[in-house]
Amino acid sequence: MVKSGSAHWEGPIRDGKGKISTQSGALTDQPYGFNTRFEDKPGTNPEELIAAAHAACFSMALSKGLEDAGVTDVTIDTQAKVSMDKDDKGFTIKSSILHVTVKGQGDETAIRQAADAAKAGCPVSRVLSCEVGMDLTIG
């Protein structure tokens, strides 16, 4: 399976403007730039896209793990918080912390084990070379 995304950029780093699109069309020419990345202006940025991808991938992996563990009536809400810091090599994504709330009928230990396995094993977690953390609430 191969999925694609694309970006178009024009101009210098601070004043330039870009557009990002996905193969599915979920994003089409979504604006991004220095101001959307570093100055909280409207538009998207690579870090929030990574966070959304991580939250979605983890949630799907956890769903499978909970199903395998016999947990039923499952609802999963996941927010990934991706942090980027500047170091001597430039900007680096340092962590992606998953904030997860799971509701379901089943053994709490099995839910925790499934969450830990999903955190370590979902494809986006495996591609990230940063710290991948998790804050799990079972409710």
C-alpha positions in Angstrom: 0.0 0.0 0.0 1.3 3.4 -0.9 -0.4 6.7 0.0 0.7 10.1 -1.0 0.6 13.7 0.0 2.0 16.7 -1.9 3.2 20.2 -1.1 3.8 23.3 -3.3 5.9 26.1 -2.0 6.7 29.5 -3.4 9.1 32.2 -2.1 11.6 32.4 0.8 11.1 30.7 4.2 9.6 33.6 6.2 7.4 35.2 3.5 6.8 32.3 1.3 3.5 30.4 1.0 2.7 26.8 0.5 -0.2 24.5 -0.2 -0.6 20.9 0.9 -2.8 18.3 -0.5 -3.6 14.6 0.1 -4.2 11.8 -2.3 -7.7 11.3 -1.0 -8.7 14.9 -1.4 -9.3 15.3 2.4 -6.9 18.2 2.1 -6.8 20.2 -1.1 -4.4 23.1 -1.4 -4.6 23.7 2.3 -2.4 26.8 3.1 0.7 26.5 5.2 3.8 28.6 5.8 6.1 30.1 8.4 3.3 32.0 10.0 1.0 28.9 10.3 3.9 26.9 11.7 5.6 29.3 14.1 3.1 32.1 14.7 -0.2 30.4 15.1 -1.8 31.9 12.1 -4.7 30.1 10.3 -3.7 27.2 8.2 -2.0 23.9 8.8 1.6 22.8 9.5 3.5 19.5 9.3 3.5 19.0 13.1 -0.3 19.1 13.5 -0.6 16.7 10.5 1.8 14.3 12.2 -0.2 14.6 15.4 -3.5 13.9 13.6 -1.9 10.9 11.8 -0.5 9.6 15.1 -3.8 9.9 16.9 -5.7 8.2 14.1 -3.3 5.4 13.6 -3.0 4.7 17.4 -6.8 4.7 17.8 -7.3 2.2 15.0 -4.5 -0.1 16.5 -6.0 0.2 19.9 -9.5 -0.7 18.6 -8.1 -3.9 17.1 -6.3 -4.7 20.4 -9.4 -4.1 22.5 -11.5 -6.3 20.1 -8.9 -9.1 20.4 -9.0 -8.7 24.2 -12.8 -9.1 24.2 -13.5 -5.5 25.2 -16.9 -4.3 23.9 -18.9 -1.1 23.5 -15.6 0.7 22.8 -15.1 4.5 22.4 -11.6 5.9 22.0 -10.7 9.6 22.0 -7.1 10.4 21.3 -5.2 13.6 21.1 -1.5 13.6 20.1 0.6 16.5 21.1 3.7 16.8 19.0 6.5 19.0 20.4 9.2 20.5 18.3 12.3 22.2 19.8 15.3 23.9 18.3 18.6 22.4 19.1 22.2 22.6 17.7 21.0 20.7 14.5 18.0 22.9 13.9 14.3 22.1 14.7 13.6 18.6 15.7 10.4 16.8 16.7 11.2 15.6 20.2 8.0 13.9 21.3 4.5 12.8 20.4 2.4 12.3 23.6 -0.9 10.5 23.2 -3.7 11.6 25.5 -6.2 8.8 25.4 -9.6 8.2 26.9 -11.1 4.7 26.5 -14.6 3.7 27.4 -15.7 0.1 27.1 -16.9 -3.0 28.8 -14.0 -5.3 29.7 -11.0 -5.9 32.0 -9.0 -2.8 32.9 -5.7 -4.7 32.7 -6.5 -5.9 29.2 -7.3 -2.3 28.2 -4.0 -1.0 29.5 -2.1 -3.9 27.8 -3.9 -3.2 24.5 -3.1 0.6 24.8 0.6 -0.1 25.5 0.8 -2.5 22.6 -0.9 0.0 20.3 1.4 2.8 21.4 4.5 0.8 20.6 3.1 -1.0 17.6 1.0 1.3 15.5 2.8 2.2 12.2 3.0 5.9 12.9 4.6 5.2 16.4 7.1 3.0 14.7 8.1 5.6 12.1 8.7 8.3 14.7 12.2 8.4 16.1 11.1 10.7 19.0 9.8 9.8 22.4 6.3 8.4 22.1 4.4 8.8 25.4 0.9 8.2 26.5 -1.6 9.4 29.2 -4.4 6.9 29.4 -7.8 7.4 31.1 -10.3 4.5 31.3 -13.7 5.7 32.1 
